[in-house]
Amino acid sequence: LVCCSANVESLSACALDDLFHMLMPKNFMDSSALSVCFSAAEDFWSQGSGSSPVEIILADDEMICSVALAANISLLGLEEPATAEDVESMEEFLQAAQSREGPLMVMVGKPDWIPHISALGLRRMPFIVDSSVERAGVGCHFTLHTQTSEEIQEAVDRCHAWWQG
């Protein structure tokens, strides 16, 4: 994440715990600064799993929970997740995902929906994350406790490891 501002005098990297990765002057005429910025972005996106992005499906009948999770997912720069508000739409999203490749994750806000996933007999099985308030963790690979971007990133990293394993 790069902050472009007229108040910034020169390109600089930020601390690891900062919201932004770099600060950049608003004039985009400095081609070397742009080059450094794009190079840093390429380095950032090639870190971690080094593989294809995780396709994420949010499955919860409480829209506010899905919106909050989607917001934290977007903070990580991940693709916008599909959102299923009932079991039927979750199943439809999972079936549609079978025509694509790469890691697949479903974040389930209703633990009683988890058995429906295995009953589908999918070729491309999803990494299942319990994102429910109950946090039962039964039948899933990972349980979100705080739903922060950091914890979502941990789930994504574990999904990549599980997918590659």
C-alpha positions in Angstrom: 0.0 0.0 0.0 1.5 3.3 -1.1 0.6 6.7 0.2 0.9 9.3 -2.6 0.7 12.8 -1.1 1.7 16.3 -2.0 3.1 16.5 1.6 5.7 13.8 0.9 9.0 15.2 -0.4 10.7 12.0 -1.4 10.1 8.3 -1.9 10.6 6.4 1.4 9.9 3.0 2.9 7.7 2.8 6.0 8.1 0.7 9.2 6.8 -2.8 9.1 3.9 -2.0 11.5 2.9 1.1 9.5 -0.4 1.1 7.5 1.5 2.0 4.3 4.5 0.2 2.8 5.9 3.3 1.1 5.4 7.1 1.0 5.6 8.7 -2.5 5.5 12.3 -3.7 2.3 13.1 -5.6 4.1 14.2 -8.7 4.4 11.1 -10.8 7.1 12.6 -13.0 10.0 10.9 -11.2 10.4 7.7 -13.2 13.0 6.3 -10.9 10.7 6.6 -7.9 7.9 4.9 -9.8 10.3 2.2 -10.8 11.4 1.6 -7.2 7.8 1.6 -6.1 6.7 -0.9 -8.7 9.7 -3.1 -8.0 8.8 -3.1 -4.3 5.3 -4.1 -5.1 6.5 -7.0 -7.3 8.8 -8.1 -4.4 5.9 -7.9 -2.0 3.5 -9.9 -4.1 6.1 -12.6 -4.8 6.7 -13.2 -1.1 4.9 -15.7 0.9 3.4 -18.6 -0.9 4.8 -17.7 -4.3 1.8 -19.4 -6.0 -1.5 -18.4 -7.4 -3.9 -16.3 -5.4 -6.5 -17.9 -3.1 -10.0 -17.8 -4.3 -12.2 -17.1 -1.3 -15.9 -17.7 -0.7 -17.6 -16.1 2.3 -20.6 -18.2 3.5 -22.7 -16.5 6.2 -26.3 -15.5 6.5 -25.3 -12.5 8.5 -24.4 -9.9 5.9 -22.6 -7.6 8.4 -20.2 -10.4 9.2 -19.4 -11.0 5.5 -18.9 -7.3 4.9 -16.5 -7.1 7.8 -14.5 -10.1 6.6 -14.5 -8.8 3.0 -13.1 -5.4 4.2 -10.2 -7.1 6.0 -9.6 -9.3 3.0 -9.4 -6.3 0.8 -6.9 -4.7 3.2 -4.6 -7.6 2.3 -4.8 -6.9 -1.4 -6.5 -10.2 -2.1 -9.2 -10.7 -4.7 -12.7 -9.7 -3.7 -14.4 -12.8 -2.2 -17.7 -14.2 -3.5 -20.4 -13.9 -0.8 -23.0 -16.6 -0.2 -25.9 -15.8 2.1 -27.4 -19.3 2.3 -26.3 -22.9 1.8 -27.6 -23.1 -1.7 -25.6 -20.1 -2.9 -22.5 -21.5 -1.1 -22.9 -24.7 -3.0 -23.4 -22.9 -6.3 -20.2 -20.9 -5.7 -18.3 -24.0 -4.8 -19.6 -25.9 -7.9 -18.7 -22.9 -10.2 -15.2 -22.8 -8.7 -14.6 -26.3 -10.0 -13.9 -25.0 -13.5 -10.9 -22.9 -12.2 -7.6 -23.9 -10.7 -5.6 -22.9 -7.7 -6.2 -22.7 -3.9 -9.8 -22.4 -2.8 -11.0 -21.3 0.6 -14.4 -21.0 2.1 -14.9 -19.0 5.3 -18.1 -20.4 6.9 -20.0 -18.3 9.4 -22.5 -21.1 10.1 -20.8 -24.3 11.4 -23.9 -26.4 10.4 -23.1 -25.5 6.7 -19.7 -27.3 6.8 -21.1 -30.9 6.2 -22.8 -29.6 3.0 -19.3 -28.9 1.6 -18.0 -32.5 1.9 -21.4 -33.8 0.7 -20.8 -32.1 -2.7 -18.0 -34.5 -3.7 -15.9 -31.7 -5.1 -12.7 -32.3 -7.2 -11.3 -29.0 -6.0 -11.8 -29.2 -2.3 -11.7 -26.0 -0.4 -9.6 -25.1 2.7 -12.4 -24.6 5.2 -12.2 -21.8 7.8 -14.6 -21.5 10.7 -15.4 -17.8 10.9 -18.4 -18.2 13.1 -19.1 -16.5 16.4 -19.1 -20.0 18.1 -15.6 -20.8 16.8 -16.4 -24.5 17.2 -13.7 -25.5 14.6 -15.3 -28.8 14.0 -14.7 -30.1 10.5 -12.6 -27.3 9.4 -8.9 -26.6 8.8 -8.6 -23.3 10.6 -10.6 -21.2 13.0 -10.6 -17.4 13.0 -10.7 -16.0 16.5 -10.4 -12.3 15.9 -11.0 -11.9 12.2 -8.2 -9.4 11.8 -6.2 -8.9 8.6 -3.3 -10.6 10.3 -5.3 -13.7 11.2 -6.9 -13.8 7.7 -3.4 -13.7 6.2 -2.4 -16.6 8.5 -5.4 -18.5 7.1 -4.4 -17.7 3.5 -0.8 -18.9 4.2 -2.1 -22.1 5.8 -4.4 -22.6 2.8 -1.4 -22.3 0.4 0.6 -24.8 2.5 -2.4 -27.2 2.6 -3.0 -26.8 -1.1 0.6 -27.5 -2.0 0.9 -30.4 0.5 
